[in-house]
Amino acid sequence: RHFRLMKPSAYFINTARGPIVEHAALVQALRENWIAGAGIDVFPVEPPPKDDPLFALDNVIVAPHALAWTRELMNDNGTEASDAVLAVSRGEIPNGVVNREVLQNPKFLAKLERRRT
């Protein structure tokens, strides 16, 4: 039903996770031209079966789930990791903490405090 709400000129892009999309509905939307096309680098089952219907459609671009692996990512990834290690070694909270709850953990805070002295 959601694909019917999209404009016929719309392109559906999924580079997140395959199971977040109802695969059969996507195939139907593409076959019946409810949307113009799709760019996919994830599937409900990885690796996808060779007979997945998306492979046979002309209005689909399929790519390996590696679109983020660029030269910039590789350069920045190392720099950001090094910066985080240096921040902790100085007793500072590093940038980009994903699990913010750890910042309230007394053991973590004690470790940071020991580094400051």
Secondary structure as a PSIPRED ss2 file (coil, helix, strand):
# PSIPRED VFORMAT (PSIPRED V4.0)

   1 R C   1.000  0.000  0.000
   2 H H   0.000  1.000  0.000
   3 F H   0.000  1.000  0.000
   4 R H   0.000  1.000  0.000
   5 L H   0.000  1.000  0.000
   6 M C   1.000  0.000  0.000
   7 K C   1.000  0.000  0.000
   8 P C   1.000  0.000  0.000
   9 S C   1.000  0.000  0.000
  10 A C   1.000  0.000  0.000
  11 Y E   0.000  0.000  1.000
  12 F E   0.000  0.000  1.000
  13 I E   0.000  0.000  1.000
  14 N E   0.000  0.000  1.000
  15 T C   1.000  0.000  0.000
  16 A C   1.000  0.000  0.000
  17 R C   1.000  0.000  0.000
  18 G H   0.000  1.000  0.000
  19 P H   0.000  1.000  0.000
  20 I H   0.000  1.000  0.000
  21 V C   1.000  0.000  0.000
  22 E C   1.000  0.000  0.000
  23 H H   0.000  1.000  0.000
  24 A H   0.000  1.000  0.000
  25 A H   0.000  1.000  0.000
  26 L H   0.000  1.000  0.000
  27 V H   0.000  1.000  0.000
  28 Q H   0.000  1.000  0.000
  29 A H   0.000  1.000  0.000
  30 L H   0.000  1.000  0.000
  31 R H   0.000  1.000  0.000
  32 E C   1.000  0.000  0.000
  33 N C   1.000  0.000  0.000
  34 W C   1.000  0.000  0.000
  35 I C   1.000  0.000  0.000
  36 A C   1.000  0.000  0.000
  37 G E   0.000  0.000  1.000
  38 A E   0.000  0.000  1.000
  39 G E   0.000  0.000  1.000
  40 I E   0.000  0.000  1.000
  41 D C   1.000  0.000  0.000
  42 V C   1.000  0.000  0.000
  43 F C   1.000  0.000  0.000
  44 P C   1.000  0.000  0.000
  45 V C   1.000  0.000  0.000
  46 E C   1.000  0.000  0.000
  47 P C   1.000  0.000  0.000
  48 P C   1.000  0.000  0.000
  49 P C   1.000  0.000  0.000
  50 K C   1.000  0.000  0.000
  51 D C   1.000  0.000  0.000
  52 D C   1.000  0.000  0.000
  53 P H   0.000  1.000  0.000
  54 L H   0.000  1.000  0.000
  55 F H   0.000  1.000  0.000
  56 A H   0.000  1.000  0.000
  57 L C   1.000  0.000  0.000
  58 D C   1.000  0.000  0.000
  59 N C   1.000  0.000  0.000
  60 V E   0.000  0.000  1.000
  61 I E   0.000  0.000  1.000
  62 V E   0.000  0.000  1.000
  63 A C   1.000  0.000  0.000
  64 P C   1.000  0.000  0.000
  65 H C   1.000  0.000  0.000
  66 A C   1.000  0.000  0.000
  67 L C   1.000  0.000  0.000
  68 A C   1.000  0.000  0.000
  69 W C   1.000  0.000  0.000
  70 T C   1.000  0.000  0.000
  71 R H   0.000  1.000  0.000
  72 E H   0.000  1.000  0.000
  73 L H   0.000  1.000  0.000
  74 M H   0.000  1.000  0.000
  75 N H   0.000  1.000  0.000
  76 D H   0.000  1.000  0.000
  77 N H   0.000  1.000  0.000
  78 G H   0.000  1.000  0.000
  79 T H   0.000  1.000  0.000
  80 E H   0.000  1.000  0.000
  81 A H   0.000  1.000  0.000
  82 S H   0.000  1.000  0.000
  83 D H   0.000  1.000  0.000
  84 A H   0.000  1.000  0.000
  85 V H   0.000  1.000  0.000
  86 L H   0.000  1.000  0.000
  87 A H   0.000  1.000  0.000
  88 V H   0.000  1.000  0.000
  89 S H   0.000  1.000  0.000
  90 R C   1.000  0.000  0.000
  91 G C   1.000  0.000  0.000
  92 E C   1.000  0.000  0.000
  93 I C   1.000  0.000  0.000
  94 P C   1.000  0.000  0.000
  95 N C   1.000  0.000  0.000
  96 G C   1.000  0.000  0.000
  97 V C   1.000  0.000  0.000
  98 V C   1.000  0.000  0.000
  99 N C   1.000  0.000  0.000
 100 R H   0.000  1.000  0.000
 101 E H   0.000  1.000  0.000
 102 V H   0.000  1.000  0.000
 103 L H   0.000  1.000  0.000
 104 Q H   0.000  1.000  0.000
 105 N C   1.000  0.000  0.000
 106 P H   0.000  1.000  0.000
 107 K H   0.000  1.000  0.000
 108 F H   0.000  1.000  0.000
 109 L H   0.000  1.000  0.000
 110 A H   0.000  1.000  0.000
 111 K H   0.000  1.000  0.000
 112 L H   0.000  1.000  0.000
 113 E H   0.000  1.000  0.000
 114 R H   0.000  1.000  0.000
 115 R H   0.000  1.000  0.000
 116 R H   0.000  1.000  0.000
 117 T C   1.000  0.000  0.000
